Amino acid sequence: MNLAVVALVFLIVAIVLGFVKKMNVGLVCLGLSFILGQIGNVPTRTILGGFPSSLFLTLLGTMFFFSLLQENNTLELLSKKMVSLVGSKTFLIPVIIYAVSFILSAAGPGAISVQAVMIIFAVSLAIQMNASPILMGGMAILGAVGGTASPIALTGILVRDLTAGTSIGGLAVPVFAGVSVVNFICAVVLYIVYGGFRLKSDAKISAGELPPMNGAQKLCTLALIAMIVLVVGFQYDVGLICFMLALILMLAGVVNEKAAMKLVPWSVLILICGVNVLMTITKALGGIDLLASILASMMNDVTATPVIGLTAGIMSWFSSANGVVFPTLIPTVPDIVANVGGNVTALQMIIAIVASACVAGLSPLSTGGSLVLASYTQGTNASDKEQASIFAKLFGTSFMVVMVVVIFALVGGFKLFS
């Protein structure tokens, strides 16, 4: 049997085993990684290289910092104060989260920095309001990834550089416009599917009823503000900044390190990292390329744009949009347009690639989706079964919004920006 097929089978088996046997999927993936590596003759260094050390440190630093704030009730009190500001109009909170995330991201920092800040706020609010963490966290993710296509943000700059000096250069503004529109449609779909319009807080909170912050909570709030400024304003690495601020709070004696350490969702970290290791082997053995080639075989002048959008979304589930998907797919666009012919244009295909790869960030294997899962687990002490359920729902939601982009492309929506 072809090794690419074997790799995909192993990946499916790992996920099925985890859900059927109620085991941590990450641990299952780590166990199967050795077996698949031996079958495919994948070097040990390649297998170990699949461990997402950067993502792990980002998640650990962020989760530990917010565990400190959770342990002394700073996060809970801040969330209640934010809920009290909207009064009875709690259905507006997801809309506000999306708008703020989009504007912050489009202003320059891009998706990663803004997501790290906004997702944790959003999920904390969801917990306080007994709302869906996928709705609230998803709106933060979609807002951030939609804004990052701005000509002055990370993805917009990358697209401009990848198309500079080619026949498809000068597309920065129409790409941003197209991505913004379809991203907004995805947000509307998410809002409707998860009942954002029915959102109500179980407890009507009045600002006057909330207790004032004590000294420790005030210092923690200052640390939180500093984190936002340093990450969003100066674009420092969020994980390292959180470790630094956590150290300051511990030295100041205003937090309980040992209690906070118990709140860190270690099982979620293992799940995310373990799956990434198996994904790396699957990619090395050609499993992802096999999926892409199957999709490519279905391209014609009608299907080229939706198919390349679907390909970008699938690739983004397993790799970095900015680091892998865009540099891989965008340079192929001129050749595809030349071969396919018809009415398809390079601009349509590039918008589909960027939009689909960005909204796929709702996946629990991506930074955004994994932060939603980790934040919810940390805030609720969710059981393994509930974690698995959220993991599956995040993946399903990611698939849903990718399909929104694909359908938009299929009906010719991107032609509006040509």
BAKE-667885 format. One record per residue (C-alpha): residue number from 0; residue in three letters; x, y, z. Coordinates in Angstrom, 1 decimal, padded with zeros to 4 digits. Layout:
{NUM "ALA" {X Y Z}}
...
***
This chain:
{0 "MET" {000.0 000.0 000.0}}
{1 "ASN" {001.2 003.5 -000.8}}
{2 "LEU" {002.8 005.2 002.2}}
{3 "ALA" {000.8 008.3 001.8}}
{4 "VAL" {-002.4 006.3 002.1}}
{5 "VAL" {-001.0 004.4 005.1}}
{6 "ALA" {-000.2 007.8 006.8}}
{7 "LEU" {-003.8 009.0 006.2}}
{8 "VAL" {-005.2 005.8 007.6}}
{9 "PHE" {-003.0 006.1 010.7}}
{10 "LEU" {-004.3 009.6 011.3}}
{11 "ILE" {-007.9 008.5 011.0}}
{12 "VAL" {-007.3 005.5 013.3}}
{13 "ALA" {-005.7 007.8 015.9}}
{14 "ILE" {-008.7 010.1 016.0}}
{15 "VAL" {-011.2 007.3 016.1}}
{16 "LEU" {-009.4 005.4 018.8}}
{17 "GLY" {-009.2 008.5 020.9}}
{18 "PHE" {-013.0 009.1 020.7}}
{19 "VAL" {-014.1 005.5 020.9}}
{20 "LYS" {-011.8 004.5 023.8}}
{21 "LYS" {-012.1 007.9 025.5}}
{22 "MET" {-008.3 008.4 025.5}}
{23 "ASN" {-006.4 011.5 025.0}}
{24 "VAL" {-006.0 011.7 021.2}}
{25 "GLY" {-002.6 013.3 021.6}}
{26 "LEU" {-001.2 010.3 023.5}}
{27 "VAL" {-002.7 008.0 020.9}}
{28 "CYS" {-001.0 010.0 018.2}}
{29 "LEU" {002.4 009.9 020.0}}
{30 "GLY" {002.1 006.1 020.3}}
{31 "LEU" {001.2 005.7 016.7}}
{32 "SER" {003.9 008.1 015.6}}
{33 "PHE" {006.7 005.6 016.4}}
{34 "ILE" {004.9 002.8 014.5}}
{35 "LEU" {004.2 004.9 011.5}}
{36 "GLY" {007.7 006.3 011.5}}
{37 "GLN" {009.1 002.8 011.5}}
{38 "ILE" {006.8 001.7 008.6}}
{39 "GLY" {007.7 004.8 006.6}}
{40 "ASN" {011.4 004.8 007.6}}
{41 "VAL" {011.1 008.3 009.0}}
{42 "PRO" {014.1 009.4 011.0}}
{43 "THR" {013.6 009.9 014.7}}
{44 "ARG" {014.8 013.5 014.4}}
{45 "THR" {012.0 014.2 011.9}}
{46 "ILE" {009.5 012.7 014.3}}
{47 "LEU" {010.7 014.7 017.2}}
{48 "GLY" {011.0 017.8 015.0}}
{49 "GLY" {007.2 017.6 014.6}}
{50 "PHE" {006.8 018.6 018.2}}
{51 "PRO" {005.4 022.2 018.0}}
{52 "SER" {007.8 023.8 020.5}}
{53 "SER" {006.8 027.3 019.6}}
{54 "LEU" {003.1 026.6 019.9}}
{55 "PHE" {003.7 024.7 023.2}}
{56 "LEU" {005.6 027.6 024.8}}
{57 "THR" {003.0 030.1 023.5}}
{58 "LEU" {000.1 028.0 025.0}}
{59 "LEU" {002.0 027.2 028.3}}
{60 "GLY" {003.1 030.8 028.9}}
{61 "THR" {-000.4 032.2 028.1}}
{62 "MET" {-002.2 029.5 030.1}}
{63 "PHE" {000.0 029.8 033.2}}
{64 "PHE" {-000.2 033.6 033.2}}
{65 "PHE" {-004.0 033.5 033.0}}
{66 "SER" {-004.1 030.7 035.6}}
{67 "LEU" {-002.5 033.1 038.0}}
{68 "LEU" {-005.2 035.7 037.2}}
{69 "GLN" {-007.9 033.0 037.5}}
{70 "GLU" {-006.7 031.7 040.8}}
{71 "ASN" {-007.0 035.0 042.6}}
{72 "ASN" {-010.3 035.8 040.8}}
{73 "THR" {-009.0 038.8 038.8}}
{74 "LEU" {-010.1 037.3 035.5}}
{75 "GLU" {-013.6 036.5 036.9}}
{76 "LEU" {-014.1 040.0 038.3}}
{77 "LEU" {-012.9 041.6 035.0}}
{78 "SER" {-015.2 039.4 033.0}}
{79 "LYS" {-018.2 040.3 035.1}}
{80 "LYS" {-017.4 044.0 034.8}}
{81 "MET" {-017.3 043.7 031.0}}
{82 "VAL" {-020.7 041.9 031.0}}
{83 "SER" {-022.2 044.6 033.2}}
{84 "LEU" {-021.3 047.3 030.6}}
{85 "VAL" {-023.8 045.9 028.0}}
{86 "GLY" {-026.7 045.4 030.4}}
{87 "SER" {-029.4 043.3 028.9}}
{88 "LYS" {-028.0 043.6 025.3}}
{89 "THR" {-025.7 040.6 025.7}}
{90 "PHE" {-026.3 039.5 022.1}}
{91 "LEU" {-024.1 042.3 021.1}}
{92 "ILE" {-021.0 040.9 022.9}}
{93 "PRO" {-019.9 038.5 020.1}}
{94 "VAL" {-020.4 041.3 017.5}}
{95 "ILE" {-018.2 043.6 019.6}}
{96 "ILE" {-015.6 040.9 020.0}}
{97 "TYR" {-015.5 040.4 016.2}}
{98 "ALA" {-015.3 044.1 015.4}}
{99 "VAL" {-012.5 044.9 018.0}}
{100 "SER" {-010.5 041.9 016.8}}
{101 "PHE" {-010.8 042.9 013.2}}
{102 "ILE" {-009.9 046.5 013.7}}
{103 "LEU" {-006.9 045.7 015.9}}
{104 "SER" {-005.6 043.1 013.5}}
{105 "ALA" {-006.1 045.3 010.4}}
{106 "ALA" {-004.2 048.1 012.1}}
{107 "GLY" {-000.9 046.2 011.8}}
{108 "PRO" {-000.3 043.6 014.5}}
{109 "GLY" {-002.0 040.8 012.5}}
{110 "ALA" {-003.9 037.8 013.7}}
{111 "ILE" {-001.5 036.0 016.0}}
{112 "SER" {-000.9 038.8 018.5}}
{113 "VAL" {-004.6 039.9 018.5}}
{114 "GLN" {-005.9 036.3 018.8}}
{115 "ALA" {-003.8 035.7 021.9}}
{116 "VAL" {-005.4 038.6 023.7}}
{117 "MET" {-008.9 038.5 022.4}}
{118 "ILE" {-009.6 034.8 022.6}}
{119 "ILE" {-008.9 034.5 026.3}}
{120 "PHE" {-011.1 037.5 027.0}}
{121 "ALA" {-013.8 036.1 024.8}}
{122 "VAL" {-013.8 032.6 026.3}}
{123 "SER" {-013.7 034.0 029.9}}
{124 "LEU" {-016.8 036.0 029.0}}
{125 "ALA" {-018.4 032.9 027.6}}
{126 "ILE" {-017.8 031.0 030.8}}
{127 "GLN" {-019.3 033.8 032.9}}
{128 "MET" {-022.3 034.1 030.6}}
{129 "ASN" {-022.8 030.3 030.2}}
{130 "ALA" {-022.4 030.9 026.4}}
{131 "SER" {-020.7 028.8 023.8}}
{132 "PRO" {-016.9 029.2 024.0}}
{133 "ILE" {-016.8 028.3 020.2}}
{134 "LEU" {-019.1 031.2 019.4}}
{135 "MET" {-017.2 033.8 021.5}}
{136 "GLY" {-013.7 032.5 020.8}}
{137 "GLY" {-014.6 031.9 017.1}}
{138 "MET" {-015.7 035.5 016.7}}
{139 "ALA" {-012.3 036.6 018.1}}
{140 "ILE" {-010.5 034.3 015.7}}
{141 "LEU" {-012.5 035.3 012.6}}
{142 "GLY" {-012.1 039.0 013.4}}
{143 "ALA" {-008.4 038.6 013.8}}
{144 "VAL" {-007.8 036.5 010.7}}
{145 "GLY" {-010.0 038.8 008.6}}
{146 "GLY" {-008.1 041.9 009.6}}
{147 "THR" {-004.7 040.3 009.0}}
{148 "ALA" {-005.3 040.5 005.2}}
{149 "SER" {-005.0 044.3 005.5}}
{150 "PRO" {-002.2 045.7 003.3}}
{151 "ILE" {-000.3 046.9 006.4}}
{152 "ALA" {-000.8 043.6 008.4}}
{153 "LEU" {001.2 040.4 008.2}}
{154 "THR" {-000.8 038.4 005.7}}
{155 "GLY" {-001.4 041.4 003.5}}
{156 "ILE" {002.3 042.2 003.4}}
{157 "LEU" {003.1 038.5 002.6}}
{158 "VAL" {000.6 038.4 -000.2}}
{159 "ARG" {002.0 041.6 -001.7}}
{160 "ASP" {005.6 040.2 -001.5}}
{161 "LEU" {004.6 036.9 -003.0}}
{162 "THR" {002.9 038.6 -006.0}}
{163 "ALA" {005.4 041.5 -006.4}}
{164 "GLY" {007.2 041.5 -009.8}}
{165 "THR" {004.8 039.0 -011.3}}
{166 "SER" {001.8 039.4 -013.7}}
{167 "ILE" {-000.5 039.2 -010.7}}
{168 "GLY" {001.1 042.0 -008.6}}
{169 "GLY" {-000.8 045.0 -007.2}}
{170 "LEU" {-003.6 043.0 -005.7}}
{171 "ALA" {-003.3 044.0 -002.0}}
{172 "VAL" {-006.4 046.2 -001.7}}
{173 "PRO" {-008.9 044.0 -003.7}}
{174 "VAL" {-007.6 040.9 -001.8}}
{175 "PHE" {-008.2 042.6 001.5}}
{176 "ALA" {-011.7 043.6 000.4}}
{177 "GLY" {-012.6 040.1 -000.8}}
{178 "VAL" {-011.2 038.4 002.3}}
{179 "SER" {-013.0 040.9 004.6}}
{180 "VAL" {-016.4 040.3 002.9}}
{181 "VAL" {-016.3 036.5 002.9}}
{182 "ASN" {-014.8 036.5 006.4}}
{183 "PHE" {-017.7 038.6 007.6}}
{184 "ILE" {-020.1 036.1 006.0}}
{185 "CYS" {-018.4 033.3 007.9}}
{186 "ALA" {-018.8 035.3 011.1}}
{187 "VAL" {-022.5 035.8 010.4}}
{188 "VAL" {-022.9 032.1 009.8}}
{189 "LEU" {-021.1 031.3 013.1}}
{190 "TYR" {-023.2 033.8 015.0}}
{191 "ILE" {-026.4 032.2 013.6}}
{192 "VAL" {-025.4 028.6 014.0}}
{193 "TYR" {-024.4 029.1 017.6}}
{194 "GLY" {-027.3 031.2 018.5}}
{195 "GLY" {-025.6 034.5 019.2}}
{196 "PHE" {-028.8 036.4 018.6}}
{197 "ARG" {-030.4 034.5 021.5}}
{198 "LEU" {-027.5 035.1 023.8}}
{199 "LYS" {-028.5 036.1 027.3}}
{200 "SER" {-026.5 036.2 030.5}}
{201 "ASP" {-028.0 033.9 033.2}}
{202 "ALA" {-027.3 036.6 035.8}}
{203 "LYS" {-028.0 040.2 035.2}}
{204 "ILE" {-024.9 041.9 036.6}}
{205 "SER" {-024.9 045.5 037.7}}
{206 "ALA" {-021.6 047.3 038.0}}
{207 "GLY" {-022.6 048.6 041.4}}
{208 "GLU" {-023.1 045.1 042.8}}
{209 "LEU" {-019.5 044.0 042.0}}
{210 "PRO" {-016.9 044.3 044.7}}
{211 "PRO" {-013.9 046.6 044.2}}
{212 "MET" {-010.6 045.1 043.3}}
{213 "ASN" {-008.1 044.4 046.0}}
{214 "GLY" {-004.4 045.3 045.7}}
{215 "ALA" {-003.3 041.9 044.3}}
{216 "GLN" {-006.1 042.1 041.6}}
{217 "LYS" {-005.2 045.6 040.7}}
{218 "LEU" {-001.5 044.6 040.1}}
{219 "CYS" {-002.7 041.6 038.1}}
{220 "THR" {-004.9 043.9 036.0}}
{221 "LEU" {-001.9 046.2 035.3}}
{222 "ALA" {000.1 043.1 034.2}}
{223 "LEU" {-002.8 042.1 031.9}}
{224 "ILE" {-002.8 045.6 030.3}}
{225 "ALA" {001.0 045.5 030.0}}
{226 "MET" {000.6 042.1 028.2}}
{227 "ILE" {-001.9 043.7 025.7}}
{228 "VAL" {000.4 046.7 025.0}}
{229 "LEU" {003.5 044.6 024.6}}
{230 "VAL" {001.9 042.0 022.4}}
{231 "VAL" {-000.5 044.0 020.3}}
{232 "GLY" {001.4 047.3 020.3}}
{233 "PHE" {005.0 046.1 020.1}}
{234 "GLN" {004.4 042.6 018.7}}
{235 "TYR" {006.6 040.7 021.2}}
{236 "ASP" {006.1 037.0 021.5}}
{237 "VAL" {003.0 036.4 023.7}}
{238 "GLY" {004.3 033.3 025.4}}
{239 "LEU" {007.6 034.8 026.5}}
{240 "ILE" {005.8 038.0 027.6}}
{241 "CYS" {003.4 036.0 029.7}}
{242 "PHE" {006.3 034.1 031.4}}
{243 "MET" {008.0 037.4 032.2}}
{244 "LEU" {004.8 038.9 033.7}}
{245 "ALA" {004.1 035.8 035.6}}
{246 "LEU" {007.5 035.9 037.2}}
{247 "ILE" {007.0 039.6 038.2}}
{248 "LEU" {003.6 038.7 039.8}}
{249 "MET" {005.2 035.7 041.7}}
{250 "LEU" {008.1 037.8 043.0}}
{251 "ALA" {005.6 040.5 044.1}}
{252 "GLY" {003.8 037.8 046.1}}
{253 "VAL" {000.3 038.5 044.8}}
{254 "VAL" {-000.4 035.2 043.2}}
{255 "ASN" {-000.2 031.5 044.2}}
{256 "GLU" {002.2 029.7 041.8}}
{257 "LYS" {001.4 026.2 042.9}}
{258 "ALA" {-002.3 026.6 042.8}}
{259 "ALA" {-002.1 028.2 039.4}}
{260 "MET" {000.1 025.4 038.1}}
{261 "LYS" {-002.7 022.9 038.8}}
{262 "LEU" {-005.1 024.9 036.7}}
{263 "VAL" {-003.0 024.7 033.5}}
{264 "PRO" {-004.8 022.3 031.1}}
{265 "TRP" {-001.9 019.8 030.6}}
{266 "SER" {-004.1 017.3 028.9}}
{267 "VAL" {-005.0 019.8 026.2}}
{268 "LEU" {-001.3 020.7 025.6}}
{269 "ILE" {-000.6 017.0 025.2}}
{270 "LEU" {-003.5 016.6 022.8}}
{271 "ILE" {-002.5 019.4 020.6}}
{272 "CYS" {001.2 018.6 020.5}}
{273 "GLY" {000.7 014.9 020.0}}
{274 "VAL" {-001.6 015.4 017.0}}
{275 "ASN" {001.0 017.8 015.5}}
{276 "VAL" {003.7 015.1 015.7}}
{277 "LEU" {001.6 012.6 013.8}}
{278 "MET" {000.6 015.3 011.3}}
{279 "THR" {004.3 015.9 010.7}}
{280 "ILE" {004.9 012.3 009.8}}
{281 "THR" {001.7 012.2 007.7}}
{282 "LYS" {003.0 015.2 005.8}}
{283 "ALA" {006.5 013.7 005.4}}
{284 "LEU" {005.1 010.5 003.9}}
{285 "GLY" {003.0 012.5 001.4}}
{286 "GLY" {-000.4 012.2 003.0}}
{287 "ILE" {-001.2 015.9 002.7}}
{288 "ASP" {000.2 016.0 -000.9}}
{289 "LEU" {-002.0 013.1 -001.8}}
{290 "LEU" {-005.1 015.0 -000.6}}
{291 "ALA" {-004.0 018.1 -002.6}}
{292 "SER" {-003.4 016.0 -005.7}}
{293 "ILE" {-006.8 014.4 -005.5}}
{294 "LEU" {-008.4 017.9 -005.2}}
{295 "ALA" {-006.2 019.3 -008.1}}
{296 "SER" {-007.5 016.6 -010.4}}
{297 "MET" {-011.0 018.0 -010.1}}
{298 "MET" {-010.0 021.5 -011.4}}
{299 "ASN" {-011.6 023.2 -014.4}}
{300 "ASP" {-012.6 026.8 -015.2}}
{301 "VAL" {-015.7 026.4 -012.9}}
{302 "THR" {-014.1 024.5 -010.0}}
{303 "ALA" {-010.6 025.9 -010.0}}
{304 "THR" {-011.3 028.7 -007.5}}
{305 "PRO" {-013.4 026.7 -005.0}}
{306 "VAL" {-011.0 023.7 -005.2}}
{307 "ILE" {-007.9 025.8 -004.6}}
{308 "GLY" {-009.8 027.4 -001.7}}
{309 "LEU" {-010.6 024.0 -000.2}}
{310 "THR" {-007.0 022.9 -000.7}}
{311 "ALA" {-005.8 026.0 001.2}}
{312 "GLY" {-008.2 025.3 004.0}}
{313 "ILE" {-007.1 021.6 004.3}}
{314 "MET" {-003.4 022.6 004.2}}
{315 "SER" {-004.0 025.2 006.8}}
{316 "TRP" {-005.4 022.6 009.2}}
{317 "PHE" {-002.1 020.9 009.2}}
{318 "SER" {000.4 023.7 008.7}}
{319 "SER" {001.0 027.4 009.0}}
{320 "ALA" {-001.0 029.6 006.6}}
{321 "ASN" {001.7 032.3 006.4}}
{322 "GLY" {004.6 030.0 006.6}}
{323 "VAL" {003.5 027.1 004.3}}
{324 "VAL" {000.1 027.6 002.6}}
{325 "PHE" {000.6 031.0 001.0}}
{326 "PRO" {004.2 030.5 -000.2}}
{327 "THR" {003.2 027.1 -001.6}}
{328 "LEU" {-000.1 027.9 -003.4}}
{329 "ILE" {000.1 031.5 -004.4}}
{330 "PRO" {003.1 031.1 -006.8}}
{331 "THR" {001.2 028.3 -008.6}}
{332 "VAL" {-001.7 030.5 -009.4}}
{333 "PRO" {-000.4 032.0 -012.8}}
{334 "ASP" {000.2 028.5 -014.1}}
{335 "ILE" {-003.2 027.2 -013.0}}
{336 "VAL" {-005.0 030.2 -014.6}}
{337 "ALA" {-003.0 029.6 -017.9}}
{338 "ASN" {-003.8 025.9 -017.9}}
{339 "VAL" {-007.5 026.1 -016.9}}
{340 "GLY" {-008.5 029.1 -019.0}}
{341 "GLY" {-012.1 030.2 -019.0}}
{342 "ASN" {-013.3 033.1 -016.8}}
{343 "VAL" {-011.2 032.3 -013.8}}
{344 "THR" {-008.7 035.0 -012.7}}
{345 "ALA" {-005.6 035.1 -010.5}}
{346 "LEU" {-007.3 037.5 -008.2}}
{347 "GLN" {-010.3 035.2 -007.5}}
{348 "MET" {-007.9 032.3 -006.7}}
{349 "ILE" {-005.7 034.3 -004.4}}
{350 "ILE" {-008.7 035.7 -002.4}}
{351 "ALA" {-010.0 032.1 -002.1}}
{352 "ILE" {-006.6 030.9 -000.9}}
{353 "VAL" {-006.1 033.6 001.7}}
{354 "ALA" {-009.7 033.6 002.9}}
{355 "SER" {-010.0 029.8 003.3}}
{356 "ALA" {-006.5 029.4 004.9}}
{357 "CYS" {-007.3 032.1 007.4}}
{358 "VAL" {-010.8 031.0 008.6}}
{359 "ALA" {-009.4 027.4 008.9}}
{360 "GLY" {-007.7 028.9 012.0}}
{361 "LEU" {-010.7 027.8 014.0}}
{362 "SER" {-009.3 024.3 013.9}}
{363 "PRO" {-008.1 023.0 017.4}}
{364 "LEU" {-004.7 022.2 015.7}}
{365 "SER" {-004.2 025.9 015.0}}
{366 "THR" {-003.1 028.6 017.5}}
{367 "GLY" {-006.5 030.2 017.6}}
{368 "GLY" {-008.6 027.0 018.0}}
{369 "SER" {-006.1 025.5 020.5}}
{370 "LEU" {-006.3 028.7 022.6}}
{371 "VAL" {-010.1 028.4 022.7}}
{372 "LEU" {-009.9 024.8 023.8}}
{373 "ALA" {-007.2 025.4 026.4}}
{374 "SER" {-008.9 028.6 027.8}}
{375 "TYR" {-012.2 026.8 028.2}}
{376 "THR" {-010.6 023.8 029.8}}
{377 "GLN" {-008.7 026.0 032.2}}
{378 "GLY" {-011.7 028.1 033.1}}
{379 "THR" {-014.1 025.2 033.7}}
{380 "ASN" {-011.9 022.2 034.6}}
{381 "ALA" {-013.6 020.4 031.7}}
{382 "SER" {-013.6 016.6 031.7}}
{383 "ASP" {-011.7 014.6 029.1}}
{384 "LYS" {-015.0 013.8 027.4}}
{385 "GLU" {-016.0 017.4 027.3}}
{386 "GLN" {-012.5 018.3 025.9}}
{387 "ALA" {-012.9 015.8 023.2}}
{388 "SER" {-016.3 017.2 022.4}}
{389 "ILE" {-015.0 020.8 022.1}}
{390 "PHE" {-012.1 019.5 020.0}}
{391 "ALA" {-014.5 017.8 017.6}}
{392 "LYS" {-016.8 020.8 017.4}}
{393 "LEU" {-013.9 023.2 016.7}}
{394 "PHE" {-012.8 021.0 013.9}}
{395 "GLY" {-016.3 020.8 012.6}}
{396 "THR" {-016.8 024.5 012.8}}
{397 "SER" {-013.5 025.1 011.0}}
{398 "PHE" {-014.7 022.8 008.2}}
{399 "MET" {-018.0 024.7 008.1}}
{400 "VAL" {-016.5 028.1 007.6}}
{401 "VAL" {-014.0 026.7 005.0}}
{402 "MET" {-017.0 025.4 003.1}}
{403 "VAL" {-018.6 028.8 003.3}}
{404 "VAL" {-015.6 030.2 001.4}}
{405 "VAL" {-015.7 027.3 -001.0}}
{406 "ILE" {-019.4 027.8 -001.7}}
{407 "PHE" {-018.9 031.6 -002.1}}
{408 "ALA" {-016.2 030.8 -004.7}}
{409 "LEU" {-018.4 028.3 -006.4}}
{410 "VAL" {-021.3 030.7 -007.0}}
{411 "GLY" {-018.8 033.3 -008.3}}
{412 "GLY" {-018.7 035.6 -005.3}}
{413 "PHE" {-015.1 036.5 -005.8}}
{414 "LYS" {-015.8 037.8 -009.3}}
{415 "LEU" {-017.2 040.9 -007.6}}
{416 "PHE" {-013.6 041.9 -006.8}}
{417 "SER" {-012.0 041.2 -010.2}}
***
